[in-house]
């Protein structure tokens, strides 16, 4: 059986001959395709409510987090998980990944969409990222939590940033920018005992917080590091995807942003924007320090000719 990523590679192929059989299933309407997912399964009353909501609100529901879907339907998060597994999926994220291309095809086939009917897989991937950003925009309607964590991270000297495996790029981006406005930022991109040493040293130096990135597929090493950070007395803020799991249970603060899963490898538009929002909150938490450090950096950049003239 092909892995999830192998299946995505086939489904997202850009070339015209992308492995589609061209059979009758390809001509099915979005409603019929959704019905095929739910049909033949004996569902409880609560599960039938979830199925009805997903069918009636497909283009919106396919991009909701498990928390948002449970709230909209009026059921518990475990009920949503049990619903997904009763259909043969490993969990809600797998069900949502199956629903998203159907939802996008429903939007593309809506009357009056013009060129939208002919969009390719790359355009569909961007549409999915737009949905992730829209969901993040709704979540940031009340910025108090972002402001609060920005204040805490700004006060933590040193501040440790963790990102392993696929999450390394997000951690490196955050640490690179944070060093412009924060006096001591330390980044951990490998697990093991050396990473533990870094956490212990950060705590002994006066650090109070760790910011950890955990994008799918979630690494066991990340869970071990989060637990180690808590073990030495550090608090943990976690940036992850909406499919909450053991990592979220270990963190003190959790911030979620959807990842793009339409192509072979995930894309991170929403986590990137969330990271930038937290950096802004850190800058705002100590504006005098921010201004001083940015001015010193610009002086150094000019003195040493860091950048090309635009």
C-alpha positions as CSV (number, residue, x, y, z in Angstrom):
1,X,0.0,0.0,0.0
2,X,1.3,3.4,-0.9
3,X,2.2,5.8,1.9
4,X,0.2,9.0,2.5
5,X,3.0,11.0,0.9
6,X,3.2,8.7,-2.1
7,X,-0.5,9.0,-2.6
8,X,-0.2,12.8,-2.5
9,X,2.6,12.7,-5.0
10,X,0.4,10.9,-7.4
11,X,-2.7,13.1,-6.8
12,X,-0.8,16.4,-7.0
13,X,1.2,15.5,-10.2
14,X,1.3,18.6,-12.4
15,X,1.5,16.8,-15.7
16,X,-1.7,15.9,-17.5
17,X,-1.1,12.2,-17.3
18,X,-1.1,12.1,-13.5
19,X,-2.3,8.6,-12.9
20,X,-6.0,9.2,-13.1
21,X,-7.9,6.2,-14.5
22,X,-10.4,8.3,-16.2
23,X,-13.2,6.0,-15.1
24,X,-16.7,6.9,-14.1
25,X,-15.6,8.0,-10.6
26,X,-13.9,11.0,-12.2
27,X,-17.2,12.4,-13.4
28,X,-19.0,12.1,-10.1
29,X,-20.2,15.4,-8.5
30,X,-18.7,16.6,-5.3
31,X,-21.9,15.6,-3.4
32,X,-21.7,12.1,-4.8
33,X,-18.0,11.9,-3.9
34,X,-18.7,12.9,-0.3
35,X,-21.6,10.5,-0.2
36,X,-19.3,7.7,-1.2
37,X,-17.1,8.4,1.8
38,X,-20.0,8.2,4.2
39,X,-22.1,5.5,2.5
40,X,-22.2,2.0,3.7
41,X,-21.3,2.9,7.3
42,X,-23.6,2.6,10.3
43,X,-23.4,6.0,12.0
44,X,-24.6,7.0,15.4
45,X,-26.9,10.0,15.7
46,X,-24.0,12.3,16.6
47,X,-22.0,11.0,13.7
48,X,-24.9,11.5,11.3
49,X,-25.0,15.2,12.4
50,X,-21.3,15.5,11.6
51,X,-21.8,13.9,8.2
52,X,-24.7,16.2,7.4
53,X,-22.7,19.3,8.4
54,X,-19.8,18.2,6.2
55,X,-22.1,17.6,3.3
56,X,-24.1,20.8,3.6
57,X,-21.1,23.0,4.3
58,X,-18.4,21.2,2.4
59,X,-16.4,24.1,1.0
60,X,-16.1,25.6,4.5
61,X,-16.1,22.4,6.7
62,X,-13.3,20.7,4.8
63,X,-10.8,23.3,6.1
64,X,-11.9,23.5,9.7
65,X,-9.8,22.3,12.5
66,X,-11.2,19.5,14.7
67,X,-11.9,22.1,17.4
68,X,-13.8,24.3,15.0
69,X,-15.8,21.4,13.5
70,X,-16.8,20.1,16.9
71,X,-18.0,23.5,18.0
72,X,-20.0,24.1,14.8
73,X,-21.7,20.7,15.0
74,X,-22.1,20.8,18.7
75,X,-20.3,17.6,19.5
76,X,-17.1,16.7,21.3
77,X,-13.7,16.5,19.7
78,X,-13.4,12.7,20.5
79,X,-16.8,12.3,18.7
80,X,-15.2,13.8,15.5
81,X,-12.2,11.5,15.8
82,X,-14.5,8.4,16.3
83,X,-16.5,9.5,13.3
84,X,-13.4,9.7,11.1
85,X,-12.1,6.3,12.3
86,X,-15.5,4.7,11.8
87,X,-15.1,5.6,8.1
88,X,-11.8,3.9,7.9
89,X,-9.5,6.9,8.3
90,X,-6.6,7.1,10.7
91,X,-8.1,10.2,12.3
92,X,-9.7,13.5,11.5
93,X,-6.7,15.0,9.7
94,X,-6.8,12.1,7.2
95,X,-10.5,12.6,6.6
96,X,-10.1,16.3,6.1
97,X,-7.3,15.7,3.6
98,X,-9.7,13.5,1.6
99,X,-12.5,16.1,1.8
100,X,-10.3,19.1,0.8
101,X,-9.9,18.3,-2.9
102,X,-13.6,17.5,-3.2
103,X,-14.4,20.9,-1.6
104,X,-12.0,22.7,-4.0
105,X,-13.5,20.9,-7.0
106,X,-17.0,22.0,-5.8
107,X,-15.8,25.6,-5.7
108,X,-14.1,25.3,-9.1
109,X,-17.3,23.9,-10.6
110,X,-19.6,26.5,-9.2
111,X,-21.5,28.6,-11.9
112,X,-19.9,31.9,-12.7
113,X,-16.4,30.9,-11.6
114,X,-14.9,31.3,-15.2
115,X,-11.3,30.4,-15.2
116,X,-11.6,28.8,-11.8
117,X,-13.0,25.7,-13.4
118,X,-9.8,25.1,-15.2
119,X,-7.3,25.6,-12.4
120,X,-4.5,23.1,-12.1
121,X,-3.1,21.3,-9.1
122,X,-0.7,24.2,-8.2
123,X,-3.5,26.7,-8.2
124,X,-5.6,24.3,-6.0
125,X,-2.7,24.1,-3.6
126,X,-2.6,27.9,-3.4
127,X,-6.4,27.9,-2.8
128,X,-5.9,25.5,0.1
129,X,-3.3,27.8,1.6
130,X,-5.7,30.8,1.2
131,X,-8.2,28.8,3.3
132,X,-5.5,28.2,5.9
133,X,-4.7,31.9,6.0
134,X,-8.4,32.7,6.3
135,X,-8.8,30.3,9.2
136,X,-5.8,31.9,10.9
137,X,-7.3,35.4,10.3
138,X,-10.4,34.3,12.2
139,X,-8.3,32.9,15.0
140,X,-6.4,36.2,15.4
141,X,-9.6,38.3,15.7
142,X,-8.7,38.6,19.4
143,X,-4.9,39.2,19.5
144,X,-4.6,39.0,23.2
145,X,-2.9,35.6,23.3
146,X,-0.4,36.6,20.7
147,X,0.4,39.8,22.5
148,X,0.8,37.9,25.8
149,X,3.1,35.2,24.4
150,X,5.1,37.9,22.7
151,X,5.6,39.6,26.0
152,X,6.7,36.4,27.7
153,X,9.2,35.4,24.9
154,X,10.7,38.9,24.9
155,X,11.3,38.7,28.6
156,X,13.0,35.3,28.4
157,X,16.7,35.8,28.2
158,X,17.9,33.6,26.7
159,X,15.1,32.5,24.5
160,X,15.4,29.0,23.0
161,X,13.8,28.1,19.7
162,X,13.3,24.5,18.8
163,X,12.5,22.9,15.4
164,X,13.5,19.5,14.3
165,X,13.4,17.7,10.9
166,X,10.8,19.5,8.6
167,X,10.3,22.2,11.2
168,X,14.0,23.3,11.0
169,X,13.2,26.0,8.4
170,X,10.5,27.7,10.5
171,X,12.7,27.6,13.6
172,X,15.7,29.1,11.7
173,X,13.5,31.8,10.2
174,X,12.1,32.8,13.6
175,X,15.5,32.7,15.3
176,X,17.1,34.8,12.5
177,X,14.5,37.5,12.9
178,X,14.3,37.3,16.7
179,X,18.0,38.0,17.0
180,X,17.4,41.4,15.5
181,X,15.2,42.4,18.5
182,X,16.2,40.1,21.3
183,X,19.7,40.0,23.0
184,X,20.1,36.2,23.3
185,X,18.3,33.7,21.0
186,X,19.4,30.1,20.9
187,X,18.2,27.7,18.3
188,X,18.0,23.9,18.6
189,X,17.6,21.9,15.4
190,X,18.8,18.5,16.5
191,X,17.6,16.2,19.2
192,X,19.5,14.0,21.6
193,X,21.7,14.7,24.7
194,X,23.4,17.8,23.2
195,X,19.9,19.4,22.8
196,X,19.2,18.6,26.4
197,X,22.4,20.2,27.4
198,X,21.4,23.4,25.5
199,X,18.0,23.5,27.3
200,X,19.7,23.0,30.7
201,X,22.2,25.8,30.0
202,X,19.5,28.1,28.8
203,X,17.5,27.6,32.1
204,X,20.6,28.0,34.2
205,X,21.4,31.3,32.3
206,X,18.0,32.7,33.3
207,X,15.8,31.6,30.4
208,X,12.1,30.9,31.1
209,X,10.6,30.0,27.7
210,X,11.1,27.7,24.8
211,X,9.3,28.3,21.4
212,X,8.9,25.0,19.6
213,X,7.8,24.3,16.1
214,X,6.2,21.0,15.3
215,X,4.8,20.5,11.7
216,X,3.6,17.2,10.4
217,X,4.9,14.5,10.5
218,X,5.5,15.2,14.2
219,X,8.9,13.9,15.3
220,X,9.2,11.8,18.5
221,X,12.4,13.8,19.2
222,X,10.4,16.9,19.4
223,X,8.1,15.4,22.0
224,X,11.1,14.3,24.0
225,X,12.6,17.8,23.8
226,X,9.4,19.5,24.9
227,X,9.2,17.1,27.9
228,X,12.9,17.8,28.7
229,X,12.3,21.5,28.6
230,X,9.5,21.2,31.0
231,X,11.6,18.9,33.1
232,X,14.4,21.5,33.6
233,X,11.8,24.2,34.5
234,X,11.3,25.9,31.1
235,X,7.8,26.8,29.8
236,X,6.9,25.8,26.3
237,X,5.0,27.7,23.6
238,X,4.2,25.4,20.7
239,X,3.4,26.4,17.1
240,X,1.8,23.4,15.3
241,X,-0.9,22.3,12.9
242,X,-4.6,22.0,14.1
243,X,-4.3,18.2,14.4
244,X,-3.5,18.4,18.1
245,X,-1.8,15.4,19.7
246,X,0.6,14.5,22.5
247,X,2.8,17.5,21.9
248,X,0.0,19.9,22.6
249,X,-0.7,18.2,25.9
250,X,2.8,18.8,27.0
251,X,3.0,22.5,26.0
252,X,2.0,25.5,28.2
253,X,0.7,27.5,25.2
254,X,-0.4,26.1,21.9
255,X,-0.9,28.2,18.7
256,X,-2.2,26.4,15.6
257,X,-2.0,27.2,11.8
258,X,-2.9,24.9,9.0
259,X,-0.3,23.5,6.7
260,X,-0.7,23.1,2.9
261,X,-1.0,19.4,2.1
262,X,-2.1,19.5,-1.6
263,X,1.4,18.8,-3.0
264,X,4.0,16.2,-2.3
265,X,5.6,18.2,0.5
266,X,3.7,20.5,2.9
267,X,3.8,24.2,2.5
268,X,3.7,26.6,5.5
269,X,2.1,30.0,4.5
270,X,-0.1,30.2,7.7
271,X,2.6,29.0,10.2
272,X,4.9,31.6,8.6
273,X,2.4,34.4,9.1
274,X,1.7,33.2,12.7
275,X,5.5,33.3,13.4
276,X,5.7,36.8,12.0
277,X,2.8,37.9,14.2
278,X,4.6,36.6,17.3
279,X,7.8,38.3,16.3
280,X,5.8,41.6,16.0
281,X,4.4,41.0,19.4
282,X,7.9,40.5,20.8
283,X,9.0,43.7,19.1
284,X,6.0,45.6,20.6
285,X,6.6,44.2,24.1
286,X,9.8,46.3,24.5
287,X,9.8,49.0,21.8
288,X,12.8,50.9,23.2
289,X,15.0,47.7,23.1
290,X,13.6,46.9,19.6
291,X,14.4,50.3,18.2
292,X,17.9,50.4,19.7
293,X,18.8,46.9,18.4
294,X,17.4,47.5,14.9
295,X,19.3,50.8,14.7
296,X,22.6,49.1,15.7
297,X,22.0,46.3,13.2
298,X,21.4,48.8,10.4
299,X,24.6,50.6,11.3
300,X,26.5,47.3,11.2
301,X,24.9,46.3,7.9
302,X,25.9,49.6,6.3
303,X,29.4,49.6,7.8
304,X,30.1,46.0,6.5
305,X,28.1,46.3,3.3
306,X,25.9,43.3,4.0
307,X,23.3,43.9,1.3
308,X,23.1,44.8,-2.4
309,X,21.8,48.2,-3.3
310,X,18.2,47.9,-4.6
